[in-house]
């Protein structure tokens, strides 16, 4: 009888624990039994899809009990999607990893973000929101590129100014569309601030082709384009994966450095309200392990003195020593004006 009583007590205790765990599991931002986050997280991002795939695998290994879902879109498409979802009262995501800080400023101003002070903040080499609403998570660099098998470096523009004004490359230049690309938007904001709206007119007169980076790289390989304005990572990726001979030119008038941001949607708008998981993911991305994955994706780390560089890339400090700054407030506040001016001067002329 004593043995039976002991067994019954053990069964009863187990049932109580199971019931407690069931009720605790109903709260989506609760950690699982192993101490890690569980539940679901949806991340909207403008990172390239093959890089997202690698990040997804790394996150699955780091957080085995967390269901992480990525949704890819260009910055313009994501902004439109979020605007529509906001009007409906709820977003389809819990986190964002977007191209540049300007959109983070807008979402913070609109009260859509959750503040979080990460333990990794002191290690960051780039500006972040001191209230914890957004952090840089990867560094993209807008550069020039050319094909040394077709043209010599000395015969083509080595500056962003000459990219628009050097008549020797007229009709043989290409760039991404700032109406849809956040990094292109950041670039034309910096160029407008440095050279005025006349720069857009010069681009139009130059006959610049506005198209995707993959199309521009193909035209560079065939010789149809002599020089293109493109993200450094696109060229480095092609060099490593395909053995391409295309080369980066770090512009003499300054590389445009674009720290892409990570942020968490506030509970009012978040799809799953999994704040604890979002904070854990933020920490992981900004910590050395997450940054290793960023650099493996041909982007630069946001950490000070990070020892690893993207394949064939210059040291981050060397790029920072000659950069063309972006006024992120201008990129946010003047977004529609800049887009309209670019469209009038460039895209409508083609």
C-alpha positions in Angstrom: 0.0 0.0 0.0 2.8 2.4 0.8 4.4 1.7 -2.6 1.1 2.3 -4.3 0.6 5.6 -2.4 4.1 6.7 -3.4 3.4 5.9 -7.1 0.1 7.8 -7.0 1.8 10.8 -5.4 4.4 10.8 -8.1 1.8 10.6 -10.9 -0.2 13.4 -9.3 2.9 15.6 -9.0 3.8 15.0 -12.7 0.2 15.9 -13.7 0.4 19.2 -11.8 3.8 20.0 -13.4 2.4 19.2 -16.9 -0.7 21.4 -16.3 1.5 24.2 -15.1 3.7 23.9 -18.2 0.7 24.0 -20.4 -0.5 27.2 -18.9 3.0 28.7 -19.0 3.4 27.7 -22.7 0.4 29.8 -23.6 2.5 32.9 -23.1 4.4 33.3 -26.3 7.4 35.3 -24.9 8.1 32.7 -22.2 11.4 30.8 -22.4 11.3 27.0 -22.9 12.5 24.4 -20.4 16.0 24.6 -21.8 16.2 28.3 -21.0 16.1 29.5 -24.6 13.2 31.4 -26.3 10.3 29.5 -27.9 7.2 30.3 -29.9 7.4 32.1 -33.2 9.1 35.1 -34.7 8.5 36.7 -38.1 11.3 38.9 -39.5 10.8 41.2 -42.5 14.1 41.9 -44.2 15.7 43.3 -47.3 18.8 41.0 -47.1 19.5 38.9 -50.1 17.5 35.6 -50.1 20.6 33.3 -50.2 22.0 35.2 -47.2 18.7 34.8 -45.4 18.8 31.1 -46.0 22.2 30.9 -44.2 21.0 33.1 -41.4 17.9 30.9 -41.0 20.1 27.8 -40.5 22.3 29.6 -38.0 19.3 30.8 -36.0 17.8 27.3 -36.0 21.0 25.9 -34.5 21.2 28.7 -31.9 17.5 28.7 -31.0 16.3 25.1 -31.6 12.9 25.6 -30.0 12.1 28.9 -31.7 10.2 29.1 -35.0 11.9 31.9 -37.0 10.3 32.9 -40.3 11.9 35.4 -42.7 10.0 37.4 -45.3 12.1 39.0 -48.0 11.3 42.2 -49.8 13.0 45.3 -51.2 12.9 48.3 -48.9 10.2 50.1 -51.0 8.0 46.9 -51.0 8.4 46.4 -47.3 7.6 50.0 -46.5 4.4 49.7 -48.5 3.5 46.4 -46.9 4.1 47.8 -43.4 2.0 50.9 -44.1 -0.9 48.8 -45.2 -0.6 46.5 -42.2 -0.4 49.4 -39.8 -3.6 50.8 -41.2 -5.2 47.4 -40.5 -3.9 47.7 -36.9 -1.4 44.8 -36.9 1.8 44.0 -38.7 2.7 40.6 -40.0 6.1 40.7 -38.4 7.8 40.9 -35.0 11.2 42.3 -36.1 12.7 44.2 -39.0 16.1 44.1 -40.6 16.1 46.9 -43.2 18.6 48.6 -45.4 19.3 51.9 -43.6 18.5 53.9 -40.4 16.1 56.4 -42.0 13.2 54.0 -41.9 14.0 53.2 -38.2 13.7 56.9 -37.4 10.3 57.0 -39.0 9.0 53.9 -37.2 10.3 55.1 -33.9 8.6 58.5 -34.4 5.3 56.7 -35.2 5.5 54.7 -31.9 5.8 51.3 -33.6 9.1 50.0 -32.0 10.0 48.3 -28.8 13.0 49.7 -26.9 15.7 47.3 -25.7 19.1 48.1 -24.3 21.3 45.2 -25.5 24.4 44.1 -23.6 26.3 44.4 -26.9 25.8 48.1 -27.4 29.2 49.1 -25.9 31.0 47.0 -28.6 29.3 48.8 -31.6 31.4 50.9 -33.9 28.4 52.7 -35.5 25.7 54.9 -34.2 22.6 53.4 -32.6 19.5 54.7 -30.9 20.5 55.4 -27.3 17.0 54.5 -26.1 17.4 51.1 -27.7 14.8 51.4 -30.5 17.2 50.3 -33.3 20.8 49.1 -33.8 23.1 48.7 -36.8 23.4 45.0 -37.6 25.4 44.9 -40.8 27.4 47.4 -42.9 26.8 47.8 -46.7 29.0 50.0 -48.8 28.0 51.7 -52.0 30.9 51.6 -54.3 31.8 51.6 -58.0 32.8 48.4 -60.0 34.4 47.7 -63.3 35.7 44.8 -65.5 39.5 44.9 -65.9 39.2 42.5 -68.8 37.3 45.1 -70.8 38.5 48.5 -69.6 41.4 49.9 -67.6 40.8 51.5 -64.2 42.5 54.7 -65.3 40.1 55.1 -68.3 36.9 55.1 -66.2 35.5 57.2 -63.4 37.0 56.5 -60.0 34.7 58.9 -58.2 31.0 59.1 -57.7 31.0 62.6 -59.1 32.6 61.5 -62.3 30.2 58.6 -62.6 27.6 61.2 -63.4 29.7 63.8 -65.2 32.4 62.0 -67.2 31.1 61.9 -70.7 33.4 59.0 -71.7 31.1 56.6 -70.0 27.8 58.1 -71.2 25.2 55.4 -71.9 27.4 52.8 -70.2 26.7 53.2 -66.5 24.1 51.6 -64.2 22.8 51.9 -60.7 19.9 50.6 -58.5 16.6 52.3 -58.1 16.2 54.5 -55.0 12.4 54.3 -55.4 12.6 50.6 -54.4 16.0 50.1 -52.9 16.9 51.5 -49.4 20.6 51.4 -50.0 20.2 53.3 -53.3 18.0 55.8 -51.5 20.7 56.3 -48.9 23.3 56.8 -51.7 21.3 59.4 -53.7 20.6 61.3 -50.4 24.3 61.5 -49.7 25.1 62.5 -53.3 22.3 65.2 -53.3 23.6 66.6 -50.1 27.2 66.8 -51.5 26.5 67.8 -55.1 23.0 69.2 -55.1 20.0 68.1 -57.2 22.1 69.0 -60.2 23.7 65.6 -59.7 20.4 63.9 -60.6 20.2 66.0 -63.8 23.7 64.8 -64.6 22.7 61.2 -64.1 19.8 61.7 -66.5 22.0 63.3 -69.1 24.5 60.5 -68.6 21.8 58.0 -69.6 22.3 55.9 -66.4 20.5 52.6 -66.5 18.4 52.0 -63.4 18.2 48.3 -62.8 18.9 45.5 -60.4 22.4 44.7 -59.3 22.4 41.3 -60.9 21.5 42.8 -64.3 24.2 45.5 -63.9 26.9 42.9 -63.0 26.0 40.9 -66.2 26.3 44.1 -68.3 29.7 44.8 -66.7 30.9 41.3 -67.6 29.8 41.7 -71.2 31.2 45.2 -71.5 27.8 46.8 -72.1 28.5 48.8 -69.0 31.9 50.4 -68.3 31.3 51.2 -64.6 28.4 50.7 -62.2 27.3 52.0 -58.8 26.6 49.0 -56.7 26.9 47.5 -53.2 30.4 46.1 -52.4 28.9 42.9 -51.2 27.4 42.1 -54.6 30.9 42.2 -56.2 32.6 40.3 -53.4 30.0 37.6 -53.5 30.5 37.1 -57.2 34.3 37.1 -56.8 34.2 34.4 -54.2 31.4 32.2 -55.5 32.1 32.5 -59.3 35.8 33.4 -59.4 34.7 36.6 -61.2 37.4 39.1 -62.2 35.1 42.1 -61.6 36.7 44.6 -59.2 35.5 47.1 -56.6 36.5 50.8 -56.9 36.3 52.5 -53.5 35.3 56.0 -54.8 37.9 58.7 -54.3 35.3 61.2 -53.1 34.1 58.7 -50.5 32.5 55.4 -50.1 28.9 55.7 -49.0 28.7 53.6 -45.8 25.2 52.3 -45.0 24.7 50.6 -41.6 21.6 48.5 -42.0 19.4 48.2 -38.9 17.6 45.7 -36.7 14.6 46.6 -34.6 11.7 45.0 -32.7 8.1 45.9 -33.3 6.2 47.1 -30.2 3.5 44.8 -28.7 0.6 46.8 -30.0 1.6 46.0 -33.6 3.7 42.8 -33.4 2.4 39.7 -35.0 3.3 37.3 -32.2 4.2 39.5 -29.2 7.3 37.4 -28.7 9.4 40.2 -27.1 11.8 37.9 -25.2 12.7 36.0 -28.4 13.2 39.3 -30.3 15.6 40.6 -27.7 17.5 37.3 -27.7 17.8 37.4 -31.5 19.0 41.0 -31.3 21.7 40.1 -28.8 22.8 37.1 -31.0 23.0 39.2 -34.2 25.1 41.9 -32.5 27.4 39.4 -30.7 30.5 37.9 -32.3 28.7 34.7 -33.5 26.0 36.6 -35.3 28.5 39.0 -36.8 30.5 36.1 -38.1 27.5 35.2 -40.1 27.1 38.8 -41.3 30.7 38.9 -42.6 30.3 35.5 -44.2 27.5 37.2 -46.2 30.1 39.6 -47.7 29.0 42.5 -45.4 31.1 44.3 -42.8 30.7 43.9 -39.0 29.3 46.6 -36.9 31.6 45.7 -33.9 34.7 47.7 -33.1 37.9 46.0 -34.2 36.1 42.9 -35.5 38.9 40.5 -36.7 37.0 39.0 -39.7 36.5 40.8 -43.0 34.3 40.0 -45.9 36.1 38.1 -48.7 38.4 40.4 -50.6 37.0 43.5 -48.8 39.0 46.4 -47.5 39.3 46.8 -43.7 36.3 48.6 -42.3 38.4 51.3 -40.7 40.1 52.1 -44.0 36.7 52.5 -45.7 35.5 54.7 -42.8 38.6 57.0 -43.2 37.2 58.2 -46.6 33.5 58.1 -46.6 30.7 60.3 -48.0 28.3 60.7 -45.0 24.6 60.2 -45.1 22.3 62.6 -43.3 19.7 60.1 -42.0 17.2 62.8 -41.0 17.3 64.1 -44.6 16.9 60.6 -45.9 13.8 60.3 -43.7 12.3 63.8 -43.9 13.1 64.4 -47.5 12.4 60.9 -48.8 9.4 61.7 -51.1 11.0 64.9 -52.4 14.2 63.1 -53.2 12.4 60.3 -54.9 10.3 62.7 -57.0 13.4 64.7 -58.1 15.2 61.5 -59.0 12.3 60.2 -61.0 11.9 63.5 -62.9 15.5 63.8 -63.7 16.5 60.2 -64.3 13.8 57.5 -64.7 11.3 59.5 -66.8 14.1 60.4 -69.2 14.7 56.8 -70.2 
